[in-house]
Amino acid sequence: MAPAAPFTAAEDKQWAMWSHFGGVLSWIPPLIIWLIGKDRGRLTDQEGKESLNFQITMVIAWVALLIVNSILLFVPLIGGLIGTLLYLALLVVQILFPILGGVKVNGGGTYRYPVNFRFIK
C-alpha cells in the first residue's frame, strides 16, 4: 500500500486548524487528526501535537480539580462555591484556548497554549 500523499499548503493549514477546534469537543479529535496527518503535513504535525498536549494537560487538570473539589466539599459554606468557580474557570479555559488556537492557525500563524505540558514532542 502506497503512503498517503502529502497535504497541500491549504489542506495542511485546514487540518491544523481543525486539530485545535476539535479540542473543544474532547481529546479524541486532536488525536485522530494528528495520527492521520502527522506524516502528511508539517503544520498539522506541529499544531496537532500542540493541541493534543493541551488536551492531555486538561485531562490531568480535571482529575486534579476533582480531587481538590472533593476536599473543598468538607469546607462549610464556601467550599462548594470555590469548587464550582474552579470548575467553571477550567471549562472556560478548555473551550476558549482551542478556539483561539484554531483562529490563529486559520489566519496563517501558529499557536502555543499558555499552559501546556509537552508530553508529545
GUROLUM-642461 format. One record per residue: residue number from 1; residue in three letters; x, y, z of N, C-alpha, C, CB in turn. Coordinates in steps of 0.2 Angstrom, whole numbers, always signed. Glycine has a CB too. Example, Ala and Ser with C-alpha at 12.3 -4.5 7.8 and 13.67 -1.06 7.14 Angstrom:
BEGIN
+-----+------+-------+-------+-------+-------+-------+-------+-------+-------+-------+-------+-------+-------+
: pos : code :   nxx :   nyy :   nzz :  caxx :  cayy :  cazz :   cxx :   cyy :   czz :  cbxx :  cbyy :  cbzz :
+-----+------+-------+-------+-------+-------+-------+-------+-------+-------+-------+-------+-------+-------+
:   1 :  ALA :   +66 :   -28 :   +39 :   +62 :   -22 :   +39 :   +66 :   -16 :   +39 :   +57 :   -22 :   +45 :
:   2 :  SER :   +64 :   -11 :   +35 :   +68 :    -5 :   +36 :   +64 :    +0 :   +39 :   +70 :    -3 :   +29 :
+-----+------+-------+-------+-------+-------+-------+-------+-------+-------+-------+-------+-------+-------+
***
This chain:
BEGIN
+-----+------+-------+-------+-------+-------+-------+-------+-------+-------+-------+-------+-------+-------+
: pos : code :   nxx :   nyy :   nzz :  caxx :  cayy :  cazz :   cxx :   cyy :   czz :  cbxx :  cbyy :  cbzz :
+-----+------+-------+-------+-------+-------+-------+-------+-------+-------+-------+-------+-------+-------+
:   1 :  MET :    +4 :    -6 :    +0 :    +0 :    +0 :    +0 :    +4 :    +6 :    +0 :    -5 :    +0 :    +6 :
:   2 :  ALA :    +3 :   +11 :    -4 :    +7 :   +17 :    -5 :    +5 :   +22 :    +1 :    +6 :   +20 :   -12 :
:   3 :  PRO :   +10 :   +25 :    +3 :    +9 :   +30 :    +8 :    +4 :   +36 :    +5 :   +16 :   +33 :   +11 :
:   4 :  ALA :    +1 :   +39 :   +10 :    -4 :   +44 :    +8 :    +0 :   +50 :    +5 :    -8 :   +46 :   +14 :
:   5 :  ALA :    -3 :   +54 :    +1 :    +0 :   +60 :    -2 :    +1 :   +65 :    +3 :    -4 :   +62 :    -9 :
:   6 :  PRO :    +6 :   +69 :    +2 :    +7 :   +75 :    +7 :    +1 :   +80 :    +6 :   +14 :   +78 :    +6 :
:   7 :  PHE :    -1 :   +83 :   +11 :    -6 :   +88 :   +11 :    -3 :   +94 :    +7 :    -8 :   +91 :   +18 :
:   8 :  THR :    -8 :   +98 :    +3 :    -6 :  +104 :    +0 :    -5 :  +109 :    +6 :   -11 :  +106 :    -5 :
:   9 :  ALA :    -3 :  +115 :    +5 :    -2 :  +120 :   +10 :    -9 :  +122 :   +13 :    +1 :  +126 :    +7 :
:  10 :  ALA :   -14 :  +122 :    +9 :   -21 :  +124 :   +11 :   -24 :  +118 :   +15 :   -25 :  +125 :    +5 :
:  11 :  GLU :   -23 :  +112 :   +13 :   -25 :  +106 :   +17 :   -22 :  +106 :   +24 :   -24 :  +100 :   +13 :
:  12 :  ASP :   -15 :  +107 :   +24 :   -11 :  +107 :   +30 :   -14 :  +112 :   +35 :    -4 :  +108 :   +28 :
:  13 :  LYS :   -15 :  +118 :   +32 :   -17 :  +123 :   +37 :   -24 :  +121 :   +39 :   -18 :  +130 :   +33 :
:  14 :  GLN :   -29 :  +119 :   +35 :   -35 :  +117 :   +37 :   -35 :  +111 :   +42 :   -39 :  +114 :   +31 :
:  15 :  TRP :   -31 :  +106 :   +41 :   -31 :  +101 :   +46 :   -28 :  +103 :   +53 :   -27 :   +95 :   +44 :
:  16 :  ALA :   -23 :  +107 :   +52 :   -20 :  +110 :   +59 :   -25 :  +114 :   +62 :   -14 :  +115 :   +57 :
:  17 :  MET :   -29 :  +118 :   +59 :   -34 :  +122 :   +62 :   -39 :  +118 :   +65 :   -38 :  +127 :   +57 :
:  18 :  TRP :   -42 :  +112 :   +62 :   -47 :  +108 :   +65 :   -44 :  +104 :   +71 :   -49 :  +103 :   +60 :
:  19 :  SER :   -37 :  +103 :   +71 :   -35 :  +100 :   +77 :   -36 :  +104 :   +83 :   -27 :   +98 :   +76 :
:  20 :  HIS :   -36 :  +110 :   +83 :   -37 :  +115 :   +88 :   -45 :  +115 :   +90 :   -35 :  +122 :   +87 :
:  21 :  PHE :   -49 :  +116 :   +84 :   -56 :  +117 :   +85 :   -59 :  +110 :   +88 :   -59 :  +119 :   +79 :
:  22 :  GLY :   -56 :  +105 :   +86 :   -58 :   +98 :   +88 :   -57 :   +97 :   +96 :   -55 :   +93 :   +85 :
:  23 :  GLY :   -52 :  +101 :   +99 :   -51 :  +101 :  +106 :   -57 :  +103 :  +110 :   -45 :  +104 :  +107 :
:  24 :  VAL :   -61 :  +107 :  +107 :   -67 :  +110 :  +111 :   -71 :  +104 :  +113 :   -71 :  +115 :  +107 :
:  25 :  LEU :   -72 :   +99 :  +109 :   -76 :   +93 :  +110 :   -73 :   +88 :  +115 :   -77 :   +89 :  +103 :
:  26 :  SER :   -66 :   +86 :  +114 :   -63 :   +82 :  +118 :   -56 :   +81 :  +116 :   -66 :   +75 :  +119 :
:  27 :  TRP :   -52 :   +76 :  +118 :   -45 :   +75 :  +116 :   -45 :   +70 :  +110 :   -41 :   +71 :  +122 :
:  28 :  ILE :   -51 :   +67 :  +109 :   -51 :   +62 :  +103 :   -50 :   +65 :   +96 :   -57 :   +58 :  +103 :
:  29 :  PRO :   -53 :   +71 :   +94 :   -52 :   +74 :   +88 :   -45 :   +76 :   +87 :   -56 :   +80 :   +87 :
:  30 :  PRO :   -41 :   +79 :   +91 :   -34 :   +81 :   +90 :   -30 :   +75 :   +89 :   -32 :   +85 :   +96 :
:  31 :  LEU :   -31 :   +69 :   +93 :   -28 :   +63 :   +92 :   -28 :   +60 :   +85 :   -30 :   +58 :   +98 :
:  32 :  ILE :   -35 :   +60 :   +83 :   -36 :   +57 :   +77 :   -33 :   +61 :   +71 :   -43 :   +56 :   +75 :
:  33 :  ILE :   -34 :   +68 :   +71 :   -31 :   +72 :   +66 :   -23 :   +71 :   +66 :   -33 :   +79 :   +67 :
:  34 :  TRP :   -20 :   +71 :   +72 :   -13 :   +71 :   +72 :   -10 :   +64 :   +70 :   -10 :   +72 :   +80 :
:  35 :  LEU :   -14 :   +59 :   +72 :   -11 :   +52 :   +69 :   -12 :   +52 :   +62 :   -15 :   +47 :   +73 :
:  36 :  ILE :   -17 :   +54 :   +59 :   -18 :   +54 :   +52 :   -14 :   +59 :   +48 :   -26 :   +55 :   +50 :
:  37 :  GLY :   -13 :   +65 :   +51 :    -9 :   +70 :   +47 :    -2 :   +71 :   +49 :   -13 :   +76 :   +47 :
:  38 :  LYS :    +0 :   +68 :   +54 :    +7 :   +70 :   +56 :   +13 :   +69 :   +51 :    +9 :   +66 :   +62 :
:  39 :  ASP :   +12 :   +64 :   +47 :   +17 :   +62 :   +41 :   +15 :   +65 :   +35 :   +17 :   +55 :   +40 :
:  40 :  ARG :    +9 :   +69 :   +35 :    +7 :   +72 :   +28 :    +8 :   +79 :   +28 :    +0 :   +70 :   +27 :
:  41 :  GLY :    +9 :   +83 :   +34 :   +10 :   +90 :   +34 :   +13 :   +92 :   +40 :    +3 :   +93 :   +33 :
:  42 :  ARG :   +18 :   +97 :   +39 :   +22 :   +99 :   +44 :   +18 :  +103 :   +49 :   +28 :  +104 :   +42 :
:  43 :  LEU :   +13 :  +107 :   +47 :    +9 :  +111 :   +51 :    +4 :  +107 :   +55 :    +6 :  +117 :   +47 :
:  44 :  THR :    +1 :  +102 :   +52 :    -3 :   +98 :   +55 :    +0 :   +94 :   +61 :    -6 :   +93 :   +50 :
:  45 :  ASP :    +6 :   +92 :   +59 :   +10 :   +88 :   +64 :   +12 :   +93 :   +70 :   +17 :   +86 :   +62 :
:  46 :  GLN :   +14 :   +99 :   +69 :   +16 :  +104 :   +74 :   +10 :  +106 :   +78 :   +19 :  +110 :   +71 :
:  47 :  GLU :    +4 :  +108 :   +75 :    -2 :  +110 :   +78 :    -6 :  +104 :   +82 :    -6 :  +114 :   +74 :
:  48 :  GLY :    -5 :   +99 :   +78 :    -9 :   +93 :   +81 :    -6 :   +91 :   +88 :    -9 :   +87 :   +76 :
:  49 :  LYS :    +1 :   +91 :   +88 :    +4 :   +89 :   +94 :    +3 :   +94 :  +100 :   +12 :   +89 :   +93 :
:  50 :  GLU :    +3 :  +101 :   +98 :    +1 :  +106 :  +102 :    -6 :  +105 :  +105 :    +2 :  +113 :   +99 :
:  51 :  SER :   -10 :  +104 :  +101 :   -17 :  +103 :  +103 :   -18 :   +97 :  +108 :   -22 :  +103 :   +97 :
:  52 :  LEU :   -15 :   +92 :  +105 :   -16 :   +85 :  +109 :   -12 :   +86 :  +116 :   -13 :   +79 :  +105 :
:  53 :  ASN :    -7 :   +89 :  +116 :    -3 :   +90 :  +123 :    -8 :   +94 :  +127 :    +3 :   +94 :  +122 :
:  54 :  PHE :   -11 :  +100 :  +125 :   -16 :  +104 :  +129 :   -21 :   +99 :  +131 :   -18 :  +110 :  +125 :
:  55 :  GLN :   -24 :   +95 :  +127 :   -30 :   +91 :  +129 :   -27 :   +86 :  +135 :   -33 :   +87 :  +124 :
:  56 :  ILE :   -21 :   +83 :  +134 :   -19 :   +79 :  +140 :   -18 :   +83 :  +146 :   -12 :   +76 :  +137 :
:  57 :  THR :   -15 :   +89 :  +145 :   -14 :   +93 :  +151 :   -21 :   +95 :  +154 :   -11 :  +100 :  +149 :
:  58 :  MET :   -26 :   +96 :  +150 :   -33 :   +97 :  +153 :   -36 :   +91 :  +157 :   -38 :   +99 :  +147 :
:  59 :  VAL :   -35 :   +85 :  +154 :   -37 :   +79 :  +157 :   -34 :   +79 :  +164 :   -35 :   +73 :  +153 :
:  60 :  ILE :   -27 :   +80 :  +165 :   -24 :   +80 :  +171 :   -27 :   +85 :  +176 :   -16 :   +81 :  +170 :
:  61 :  ALA :   -28 :   +91 :  +173 :   -31 :   +97 :  +177 :   -38 :   +95 :  +180 :   -31 :  +103 :  +173 :
:  62 :  TRP :   -42 :   +92 :  +176 :   -49 :   +90 :  +178 :   -48 :   +84 :  +183 :   -53 :   +87 :  +172 :
:  63 :  VAL :   -44 :   +80 :  +183 :   -43 :   +75 :  +188 :   -40 :   +78 :  +195 :   -38 :   +69 :  +186 :
:  64 :  ALA :   -35 :   +83 :  +194 :   -33 :   +86 :  +200 :   -39 :   +91 :  +203 :   -27 :   +91 :  +198 :
:  65 :  LEU :   -43 :   +94 :  +199 :   -48 :   +98 :  +201 :   -53 :   +93 :  +205 :   -51 :  +102 :  +196 :
:  66 :  LEU :   -55 :   +88 :  +202 :   -59 :   +83 :  +205 :   -57 :   +81 :  +212 :   -60 :   +77 :  +201 :
:  67 :  ILE :   -50 :   +80 :  +213 :   -48 :   +79 :  +220 :   -48 :   +85 :  +224 :   -40 :   +76 :  +219 :
:  68 :  VAL :   -46 :   +90 :  +222 :   -47 :   +97 :  +226 :   -54 :   +98 :  +228 :   -44 :  +103 :  +222 :
:  69 :  ASN :   -58 :   +97 :  +223 :   -65 :   +99 :  +224 :   -68 :   +94 :  +230 :   -69 :   +98 :  +218 :
:  70 :  SER :   -66 :   +88 :  +229 :   -68 :   +83 :  +234 :   -66 :   +85 :  +241 :   -65 :   +76 :  +233 :
:  71 :  ILE :   -60 :   +88 :  +242 :   -58 :   +90 :  +249 :   -62 :   +97 :  +250 :   -50 :   +92 :  +248 :
:  72 :  LEU :   -63 :  +101 :  +245 :   -66 :  +108 :  +247 :   -74 :  +107 :  +249 :   -66 :  +112 :  +241 :
:  73 :  LEU :   -77 :  +101 :  +247 :   -84 :  +100 :  +249 :   -84 :   +99 :  +257 :   -86 :   +94 :  +246 :
:  74 :  PHE :   -79 :   +98 :  +260 :   -79 :   +97 :  +268 :   -78 :  +104 :  +271 :   -74 :   +93 :  +270 :
:  75 :  VAL :   -77 :  +109 :  +267 :   -76 :  +116 :  +270 :   -84 :  +119 :  +270 :   -71 :  +121 :  +266 :
:  76 :  PRO :   -86 :  +121 :  +276 :   -93 :  +123 :  +276 :   -94 :  +130 :  +272 :   -95 :  +124 :  +284 :
:  77 :  LEU :  -100 :  +130 :  +270 :  -102 :  +136 :  +266 :   -99 :  +138 :  +260 :  -102 :  +142 :  +271 :
:  78 :  ILE :   -92 :  +139 :  +260 :   -88 :  +142 :  +254 :   -85 :  +137 :  +250 :   -83 :  +147 :  +257 :
:  79 :  GLY :   -84 :  +131 :  +253 :   -80 :  +125 :  +249 :   -84 :  +124 :  +242 :   -80 :  +119 :  +253 :
:  80 :  GLY :   -90 :  +123 :  +243 :   -94 :  +121 :  +236 :   -94 :  +126 :  +231 :  -101 :  +119 :  +238 :
:  81 :  LEU :   -94 :  +133 :  +234 :   -94 :  +138 :  +229 :   -87 :  +139 :  +226 :   -95 :  +145 :  +233 :
:  82 :  ILE :   -82 :  +138 :  +230 :   -75 :  +139 :  +227 :   -74 :  +133 :  +222 :   -70 :  +138 :  +232 :
:  83 :  GLY :   -76 :  +127 :  +223 :   -75 :  +121 :  +219 :   -79 :  +123 :  +212 :   -78 :  +115 :  +222 :
:  84 :  THR :   -85 :  +125 :  +213 :   -89 :  +127 :  +207 :   -86 :  +132 :  +203 :   -96 :  +129 :  +209 :
:  85 :  LEU :   -83 :  +137 :  +206 :   -80 :  +143 :  +202 :   -74 :  +140 :  +199 :   -78 :  +148 :  +207 :
:  86 :  LEU :   -70 :  +135 :  +202 :   -64 :  +132 :  +199 :   -66 :  +128 :  +193 :   -60 :  +128 :  +204 :
:  87 :  TYR :   -71 :  +124 :  +193 :   -74 :  +120 :  +188 :   -76 :  +125 :  +182 :   -80 :  +116 :  +190 :
:  88 :  LEU :   -79 :  +130 :  +183 :   -81 :  +135 :  +178 :   -75 :  +138 :  +174 :   -86 :  +140 :  +181 :
:  89 :  ALA :   -70 :  +140 :  +179 :   -64 :  +143 :  +176 :   -61 :  +138 :  +171 :   -59 :  +145 :  +181 :
:  90 :  LEU :   -60 :  +132 :  +173 :   -57 :  +127 :  +169 :   -60 :  +125 :  +163 :   -55 :  +120 :  +173 :
:  91 :  LEU :   -67 :  +125 :  +163 :   -71 :  +124 :  +157 :   -70 :  +130 :  +152 :   -79 :  +124 :  +160 :
:  92 :  VAL :   -70 :  +136 :  +155 :   -69 :  +142 :  +150 :   -62 :  +141 :  +147 :   -69 :  +148 :  +154 :
:  93 :  VAL :   -57 :  +139 :  +151 :   -50 :  +138 :  +148 :   -50 :  +133 :  +142 :   -45 :  +137 :  +153 :
:  94 :  GLN :   -54 :  +127 :  +144 :   -54 :  +122 :  +139 :   -58 :  +123 :  +133 :   -57 :  +115 :  +143 :
:  95 :  ILE :   -62 :  +128 :  +133 :   -66 :  +130 :  +127 :   -63 :  +136 :  +123 :   -73 :  +132 :  +129 :
:  96 :  LEU :   -60 :  +141 :  +127 :   -58 :  +147 :  +124 :   -51 :  +146 :  +121 :   -57 :  +152 :  +130 :
:  97 :  PHE :   -46 :  +142 :  +124 :   -39 :  +142 :  +121 :   -39 :  +138 :  +114 :   -35 :  +138 :  +126 :
:  98 :  PRO :   -43 :  +132 :  +114 :   -43 :  +129 :  +107 :   -46 :  +133 :  +102 :   -47 :  +122 :  +108 :
:  99 :  ILE :   -51 :  +137 :  +103 :   -54 :  +142 :   +98 :   -49 :  +147 :   +96 :   -61 :  +145 :  +101 :
: 100 :  LEU :   -46 :  +150 :  +101 :   -40 :  +155 :   +99 :   -35 :  +152 :   +95 :   -37 :  +158 :  +106 :
: 101 :  GLY :   -33 :  +145 :   +97 :   -28 :  +142 :   +93 :   -31 :  +141 :   +85 :   -27 :  +135 :   +96 :
: 102 :  GLY :   -37 :  +138 :   +85 :   -39 :  +137 :   +78 :   -40 :  +144 :   +74 :   -46 :  +134 :   +78 :
: 103 :  VAL :   -42 :  +149 :   +77 :   -42 :  +155 :   +73 :   -35 :  +158 :   +71 :   -46 :  +161 :   +78 :
: 104 :  LYS :   -31 :  +157 :   +76 :   -24 :  +159 :   +74 :   -21 :  +155 :   +69 :   -19 :  +159 :   +81 :
: 105 :  VAL :   -22 :  +149 :   +69 :   -19 :  +144 :   +63 :   -23 :  +146 :   +57 :   -20 :  +137 :   +65 :
: 106 :  ASN :   -29 :  +147 :   +57 :   -33 :  +149 :   +51 :   -30 :  +155 :   +48 :   -40 :  +149 :   +53 :
: 107 :  GLY :   -28 :  +160 :   +52 :   -25 :  +166 :   +50 :   -18 :  +166 :   +47 :   -26 :  +171 :   +55 :
: 108 :  GLY :   -15 :  +160 :   +47 :    -9 :  +159 :   +44 :    -3 :  +158 :   +50 :    -7 :  +164 :   +40 :
: 109 :  GLY :    -5 :  +159 :   +56 :    +0 :  +158 :   +61 :    +1 :  +151 :   +64 :    -1 :  +163 :   +66 :
: 110 :  THR :    +5 :  +151 :   +70 :    +5 :  +145 :   +74 :    +2 :  +147 :   +81 :   +12 :  +142 :   +74 :
: 111 :  TYR :    +1 :  +142 :   +85 :    -2 :  +144 :   +92 :    +1 :  +140 :   +97 :   -10 :  +143 :   +92 :
: 112 :  ARG :    +3 :  +143 :  +102 :    +6 :  +140 :  +108 :    +1 :  +141 :  +114 :   +14 :  +142 :  +110 :
: 113 :  TYR :    -1 :  +136 :  +117 :    -6 :  +137 :  +123 :    -2 :  +139 :  +129 :    -9 :  +130 :  +125 :
: 114 :  PRO :    -5 :  +144 :  +132 :    -1 :  +147 :  +138 :    +1 :  +143 :  +143 :    -6 :  +153 :  +141 :
: 115 :  VAL :    -4 :  +137 :  +144 :    -2 :  +132 :  +149 :    -2 :  +126 :  +146 :    -7 :  +133 :  +156 :
: 116 :  ASN :    +3 :  +123 :  +145 :    +4 :  +116 :  +141 :   +10 :  +112 :  +143 :    +3 :  +118 :  +134 :
: 117 :  PHE :    +9 :  +106 :  +145 :   +14 :  +102 :  +146 :   +15 :   +98 :  +140 :   +13 :   +97 :  +152 :
: 118 :  ARG :   +21 :   +98 :  +137 :   +23 :   +95 :  +131 :   +25 :   +87 :  +132 :   +28 :   +99 :  +127 :
: 119 :  PHE :   +20 :   +83 :  +132 :   +21 :   +76 :  +133 :   +23 :   +73 :  +126 :   +15 :   +72 :  +136 :
: 120 :  ILE :   +20 :   +75 :  +121 :   +22 :   +73 :  +114 :   +27 :   +78 :  +111 :   +16 :   +71 :  +110 :
: 121 :  LYS :   +33 :   +76 :  +109 :   +37 :   +81 :  +106 :   +38 :   +80 :   +99 :   +44 :   +80 :  +110 :
+-----+------+-------+-------+-------+-------+-------+-------+-------+-------+-------+-------+-------+-------+
***
